[in-house]
Amino acid sequence: MQNARAIEADAVVIGAGPVGLFQVFQLGLQGIAAHVIDALPHVGGQCAELYADKPLYDIPGVPMCTGRELVDLLARQIAPFSPQLHLSQRVETLQPGPEGGFLLSTDAGTALHARTVFIAAGVGAFVPRTLKIEGIERFHGTQVFHHDAPADTAGRHVVVHGGEDTAVARAIACAEHGPQSAASVVLLYRRDAFQAPPQALARLQALRAEGRIRVVVGQATGIEGAEGTDSALPRLSALRVLTPDGTEQRLPTDVLLLCLGVSPRLGPIADWGLVLERKQLVVDTATFSAGVPGLYAVGDINTYPGKRKLILCGFHEATLAAFAAAEHLAGAPVALQYTTTSSRLHERLGVAPARPAAA
């Protein structure tokens, strides 16, 4: 990776969970623009994936909100700073730049040259769970997808595998596209019970009654392929499923949408030469530096005496890390300003007009 090809950035935040998003906000208050990288196709991290509809009671000033609501509030809060999002990407390399700063590259080919880096990766990158079926990897991205189905499923046989709200929503969407609806939609899960909002379950039941969605209870055991238009490019034609009564069904499959949740993986972070203690980065609590000037770690990825894995603690860490980064970039102390009275902060937040430039 070379600087000439890399995107220049004052700050790169690795991880778009609540702490990573609040890190963007605190950097914005310091006048530092941020790029954000996350392995998921959306912001929110663990809150969006695991606690989307579960209540949170320990966010300061918010008596109760769901994980999804918290993510929405944080996204609104950082909007004035227009962070550049690099989603569905995982950082593969992080190394010192030859002229200072850091060089990063992702598995999607994005390269950045950052003056500062903030690791807010929680317990690691959330990677979609897949099926452990021989040969299925050949079809990833062409017929096998995670999270989101391809735009065009008209006339195709779609199998949605999963039992939670995402799977239910995707199955409903594929069956309700009018003229663009799939030829068939199968919702496959290990049991005939789904975790989704009541209105979604009601709609699923209605579509089942109409014959537009078929629910199959069983476990995927294999795939069948057929030759494509180019003999070197086989295509997925069917999914084999073992049902509870011991029989095997063959489900015609043009599109297989896996909604099986995600699992955290520390991944390349372990190979970056940083000090780790039980898979967590050791930091200085004055600056939340990870031991390298300009490199910080906040949230569940870090550890220090008295550490508590709470979102509100991560917010505190992000605040101190932003001040430390501002002083690192300026080479001098940074004055404390308050959002209640500072005209400069009001300008950055977009709640006051920018002052005219000096003549």
C-alpha positions as CSV (number, residue, x, y, z in Angstrom):
1,M,0.0,0.0,0.0
2,Q,1.4,3.4,-1.0
3,N,0.5,6.9,0.3
4,A,-0.2,8.1,-3.2
5,R,-3.1,5.7,-3.5
6,A,-4.4,6.1,0.1
7,I,-7.2,8.3,1.3
8,E,-5.8,11.0,3.6
9,A,-7.6,11.2,6.9
10,D,-7.2,13.1,10.1
11,A,-8.8,10.2,12.0
12,V,-9.9,6.7,11.3
13,V,-12.3,5.0,13.8
14,I,-12.3,1.2,13.5
15,G,-15.8,0.1,14.7
16,A,-19.2,1.7,14.2
17,G,-20.8,0.6,17.5
18,P,-22.2,3.1,20.0
19,V,-18.7,3.9,21.3
20,G,-17.2,4.3,17.8
21,L,-20.1,6.6,16.9
22,F,-19.7,8.7,20.0
23,Q,-15.9,8.8,19.2
24,V,-16.9,10.4,15.9
25,F,-19.0,13.0,17.8
26,Q,-16.2,13.9,20.2
27,L,-13.7,14.2,17.4
28,G,-16.1,16.4,15.5
29,L,-16.3,18.8,18.5
30,Q,-12.5,19.0,18.3
31,G,-12.7,19.9,14.6
32,I,-11.3,16.5,13.5
33,A,-13.1,14.8,10.6
34,A,-13.3,11.0,10.8
35,H,-13.5,8.0,8.5
36,V,-15.3,5.0,10.0
37,I,-14.7,1.3,9.1
38,D,-16.9,-1.6,10.2
39,A,-17.4,-5.2,9.1
40,L,-21.2,-4.9,9.2
41,P,-23.2,-3.3,6.3
42,H,-24.7,-0.8,8.8
43,V,-23.7,1.2,11.8
44,G,-24.6,0.1,15.4
45,G,-22.4,-2.9,16.0
46,Q,-23.5,-5.1,18.9
47,C,-26.4,-2.8,19.8
48,A,-27.8,-3.2,16.3
49,E,-27.1,-6.9,16.0
50,L,-27.8,-8.3,19.4
51,Y,-29.9,-5.7,21.3
52,A,-31.9,-4.0,18.5
53,D,-35.2,-4.5,20.2
54,K,-34.1,-5.0,23.8
55,P,-34.3,-2.2,26.4
56,L,-31.3,-0.3,27.7
57,Y,-31.8,1.5,31.0
58,D,-28.3,2.9,31.8
59,I,-27.7,5.5,29.1
60,P,-27.4,8.9,30.9
61,G,-30.5,11.1,30.6
62,V,-32.4,8.4,28.7
63,P,-34.7,6.5,31.0
64,M,-35.1,3.7,28.5
65,C,-34.4,3.1,24.8
66,T,-33.8,0.0,22.6
67,G,-30.5,-0.7,21.0
68,R,-31.9,0.4,17.7
69,E,-33.1,3.7,19.1
70,L,-29.8,4.4,20.7
71,V,-28.0,3.8,17.4
72,D,-30.5,6.1,15.6
73,L,-29.9,8.9,18.2
74,L,-26.1,8.5,17.9
75,A,-26.3,8.6,14.1
76,R,-28.3,11.8,14.3
77,Q,-25.8,13.3,16.7
78,I,-22.8,12.7,14.4
79,A,-24.7,13.9,11.3
80,P,-23.3,17.5,11.5
81,F,-19.8,16.1,11.1
82,S,-20.5,14.0,8.0
83,P,-18.2,11.1,8.7
84,Q,-17.1,9.0,5.8
85,L,-18.4,5.4,6.3
86,H,-16.6,2.3,4.9
87,L,-19.0,-0.5,5.7
88,S,-18.9,-4.2,5.0
89,Q,-15.2,-3.9,5.3
90,R,-12.7,-5.2,7.8
91,V,-9.3,-3.7,8.5
92,E,-6.6,-6.2,7.5
93,T,-3.4,-4.2,8.0
94,L,-2.4,-1.4,10.3
95,Q,1.2,-0.2,10.3
96,P,3.2,3.0,10.8
97,G,3.4,5.3,7.8
98,P,6.9,6.1,6.5
99,E,6.3,9.8,7.1
100,G,4.2,9.5,10.2
101,G,0.7,8.5,10.9
102,F,-0.7,5.1,10.1
103,L,-1.4,3.1,6.9
104,L,-4.5,1.0,6.9
105,S,-6.0,-1.4,4.3
106,T,-9.3,-3.3,4.3
107,D,-10.4,-6.6,2.8
108,A,-12.3,-4.5,0.3
109,G,-9.2,-2.8,-1.0
110,T,-9.7,0.5,0.7
111,A,-6.4,2.2,1.7
112,L,-6.1,5.1,4.2
113,H,-3.3,7.2,5.5
114,A,-4.5,8.4,8.9
115,R,-2.9,10.9,11.3
116,T,-4.7,9.2,14.2
117,V,-6.5,5.9,14.7
118,F,-9.2,4.9,17.2
119,I,-9.8,1.2,17.8
120,A,-13.4,0.9,18.9
121,A,-13.9,-2.7,17.8
122,G,-15.7,-4.0,20.9
123,V,-15.1,-7.7,21.2
124,G,-13.9,-7.8,17.6
125,A,-15.4,-7.5,14.1
126,F,-18.9,-9.0,13.8
127,V,-18.7,-11.5,11.0
128,P,-21.9,-13.1,9.6
129,R,-22.4,-16.7,10.5
130,T,-22.5,-19.0,7.5
131,L,-23.4,-22.6,6.8
132,K,-20.7,-25.2,7.2
133,I,-21.5,-27.0,4.0
134,E,-18.8,-28.2,1.6
135,G,-18.6,-26.1,-1.5
136,I,-21.0,-23.3,-0.5
137,E,-18.2,-20.7,-0.5
138,R,-18.1,-20.8,-4.3
139,F,-21.5,-19.1,-4.4
140,H,-20.9,-16.4,-1.8
141,G,-21.7,-13.0,-3.4
142,T,-23.4,-14.5,-6.5
143,Q,-26.2,-16.7,-5.1
144,V,-25.5,-16.9,-1.4
145,F,-25.8,-13.7,0.6
146,H,-25.7,-12.4,4.2
147,H,-28.1,-9.7,5.6
148,D,-29.4,-8.3,2.3
149,A,-30.8,-10.1,-0.7
150,P,-29.9,-9.0,-4.2
151,A,-32.1,-6.3,-5.7
152,D,-33.6,-8.6,-8.3
153,T,-35.3,-11.8,-7.1
154,A,-38.1,-11.7,-9.6
155,G,-39.0,-15.2,-10.8
156,R,-36.3,-16.8,-8.7
157,H,-36.5,-19.5,-6.0
158,V,-35.4,-17.8,-2.8
159,V,-34.6,-19.6,0.5
160,V,-34.2,-17.5,3.6
161,H,-32.4,-19.3,6.4
162,G,-32.9,-18.0,10.0
163,G,-35.4,-17.5,12.8
164,E,-35.2,-13.9,14.0
165,D,-36.6,-10.6,12.8
166,T,-34.1,-10.1,10.0
167,A,-35.0,-13.5,8.4
168,V,-38.7,-12.8,8.8
169,A,-38.4,-9.3,7.3
170,R,-36.3,-10.6,4.3
171,A,-38.8,-13.4,3.6
172,I,-41.7,-11.0,3.6
173,A,-39.9,-8.5,1.4
174,C,-39.1,-11.2,-1.2
175,A,-42.7,-12.3,-1.3
176,E,-44.2,-8.8,-1.5
177,H,-42.5,-7.3,-4.5
178,G,-45.6,-7.5,-6.7
179,P,-44.6,-8.2,-10.3
180,Q,-41.0,-8.5,-9.0
181,S,-41.8,-11.1,-6.5
182,A,-39.8,-14.3,-6.3
183,A,-41.1,-17.5,-7.9
184,S,-41.1,-19.1,-4.5
185,V,-40.0,-18.1,-1.0
186,V,-39.0,-20.6,1.7
187,L,-38.3,-19.6,5.2
188,L,-36.0,-22.3,6.7
189,Y,-35.4,-22.7,10.4
190,R,-34.8,-25.4,13.0
191,R,-38.3,-24.9,14.4
192,D,-41.6,-23.3,13.5
193,A,-41.3,-20.4,15.9
194,F,-39.8,-17.0,15.0
195,Q,-38.6,-14.1,17.0
196,A,-39.9,-10.9,15.4
197,P,-42.2,-8.0,16.1
198,P,-45.9,-8.9,16.4
199,Q,-46.8,-7.1,13.2
200,A,-44.1,-9.0,11.2
201,L,-45.3,-12.3,12.6
202,A,-48.9,-11.5,11.7
203,R,-47.8,-10.6,8.1
204,L,-45.7,-13.8,7.9
205,Q,-48.7,-15.8,8.9
206,A,-50.9,-14.1,6.3
207,L,-48.4,-14.8,3.6
208,R,-48.1,-18.4,4.7
209,A,-51.9,-18.7,4.5
210,E,-51.9,-17.3,1.0
211,G,-49.2,-19.8,-0.1
212,R,-46.7,-17.0,-0.8
213,I,-44.2,-18.1,1.9
214,R,-43.6,-21.7,2.8
215,V,-42.0,-22.5,6.2
216,V,-39.7,-25.6,6.3
217,V,-38.4,-26.9,9.6
218,G,-35.1,-28.7,9.3
219,Q,-31.3,-28.5,9.0
220,A,-29.4,-27.7,5.9
221,T,-27.1,-30.6,5.1
222,G,-25.8,-30.0,1.5
223,I,-26.1,-28.2,-1.8
224,E,-26.6,-29.3,-5.3
225,G,-25.1,-27.5,-8.3
226,A,-25.7,-27.3,-12.0
227,E,-23.6,-26.1,-14.9
228,G,-24.0,-22.4,-15.7
229,T,-23.9,-20.8,-19.1
230,D,-20.2,-21.1,-18.9
231,S,-19.2,-24.6,-17.9
232,A,-16.4,-23.2,-15.6
233,L,-19.1,-21.3,-13.6
234,P,-21.4,-23.8,-11.8
235,R,-24.5,-22.4,-10.1
236,L,-26.4,-23.4,-7.0
237,S,-29.6,-25.2,-7.9
238,A,-30.9,-26.7,-4.7
239,L,-30.4,-26.9,-0.9
240,R,-30.8,-30.3,0.8
241,V,-32.5,-30.2,4.2
242,L,-32.9,-32.9,6.8
243,T,-36.4,-32.6,8.5
244,P,-37.2,-33.7,12.1
245,D,-38.8,-36.9,10.9
246,G,-35.5,-38.0,9.3
247,T,-36.5,-37.4,5.7
248,E,-34.6,-35.3,3.3
249,Q,-36.1,-32.5,1.2
250,R,-34.7,-30.8,-1.8
251,L,-35.4,-27.1,-2.0
252,P,-35.0,-25.5,-5.4
253,T,-32.6,-22.5,-4.7
254,D,-31.5,-19.7,-7.0
255,V,-30.9,-17.3,-4.0
256,L,-29.9,-18.4,-0.5
257,L,-30.1,-15.6,2.0
258,L,-28.4,-16.4,5.3
259,C,-29.8,-14.6,8.4
260,L,-28.0,-16.6,11.0
261,G,-26.7,-13.7,13.1
262,V,-23.1,-12.8,13.6
263,S,-20.1,-13.8,15.7
264,P,-17.3,-11.6,17.0
265,R,-13.8,-12.3,15.9
266,L,-10.7,-10.4,17.1
267,G,-9.1,-11.1,13.7
268,P,-6.1,-9.1,12.5
269,I,-6.0,-6.9,15.6
270,A,-4.1,-9.7,17.3
271,D,-1.4,-9.4,14.7
272,W,-0.8,-5.6,14.9
273,G,2.0,-5.9,17.5
274,L,0.0,-4.1,20.2
275,V,0.0,-5.1,23.9
276,L,-2.8,-7.5,24.6
277,E,-4.2,-8.8,27.8
278,R,-6.8,-11.5,27.5
279,K,-7.5,-10.3,24.0
280,Q,-7.9,-6.7,25.1
281,L,-5.7,-3.7,24.4
282,V,-3.9,-2.3,27.4
283,V,-4.3,1.5,27.5
284,D,-3.2,4.5,29.5
285,T,-6.3,5.9,31.2
286,A,-5.1,9.5,30.9
287,T,-5.3,9.5,27.1
288,F,-6.5,5.9,26.2
289,S,-3.4,5.6,24.1
290,A,-2.8,2.0,23.1
291,G,1.0,2.5,23.5
292,V,1.7,4.2,20.2
293,P,1.5,7.9,19.7
294,G,-1.7,8.7,17.8
295,L,-3.3,5.3,18.3
296,Y,-6.1,4.9,20.8
297,A,-8.4,2.2,22.0
298,V,-11.9,2.8,23.5
299,G,-14.8,0.6,24.6
300,D,-14.8,-3.1,25.2
301,I,-11.6,-3.7,23.2
302,N,-9.5,-2.1,25.9
303,T,-8.5,-3.0,29.4
304,Y,-7.1,-1.1,32.4
305,P,-7.4,-1.4,36.2
306,G,-11.0,-1.0,37.2
307,K,-12.3,-1.4,33.6
308,R,-16.1,-1.9,33.3
309,K,-17.6,-3.0,30.0
310,L,-20.4,-0.5,29.9
311,I,-21.5,1.8,27.1
312,L,-21.4,4.9,29.3
313,C,-17.8,4.0,30.3
314,G,-16.9,3.8,26.6
315,F,-18.4,7.3,26.1
316,H,-16.1,8.7,28.8
317,E,-13.1,6.9,27.2
318,A,-14.0,8.4,23.7
319,T,-14.1,11.9,25.2
320,L,-10.7,11.7,26.7
321,A,-9.2,10.0,23.6
322,A,-10.6,12.8,21.4
323,F,-8.9,15.5,23.6
324,A,-5.7,13.5,23.6
325,A,-5.8,13.2,19.8
326,A,-6.5,17.0,19.4
327,E,-3.5,17.8,21.5
328,H,-1.4,15.2,19.6
329,L,-2.3,16.8,16.3
330,A,-1.8,20.3,17.5
331,G,1.3,19.7,19.4
332,A,-0.1,21.8,22.2
333,P,-2.7,21.7,25.0
334,V,-6.3,22.2,23.9
335,A,-8.7,24.5,25.8
336,L,-11.8,23.0,27.2
337,Q,-15.0,24.4,25.7
338,Y,-18.6,23.8,26.6
339,T,-21.4,23.1,24.1
340,T,-23.7,25.4,26.2
341,T,-21.6,28.5,25.5
342,S,-19.0,28.0,22.9
343,S,-19.8,29.7,19.6
344,R,-17.1,27.6,17.9
345,L,-18.7,24.4,19.0
346,H,-22.1,25.7,17.9
347,E,-20.7,26.3,14.4
348,R,-19.3,22.8,14.3
349,L,-22.6,21.4,15.4
350,G,-24.5,23.5,12.8
351,V,-26.6,25.3,15.3
352,A,-25.1,28.7,14.6
353,P,-23.9,30.3,11.4
354,A,-20.2,30.2,10.7
355,R,-18.3,33.3,11.5
356,P,-17.0,35.3,8.5
357,A,-13.3,34.8,7.7
358,A,-11.0,37.5,8.8
359,A,-10.1,40.0,6.0
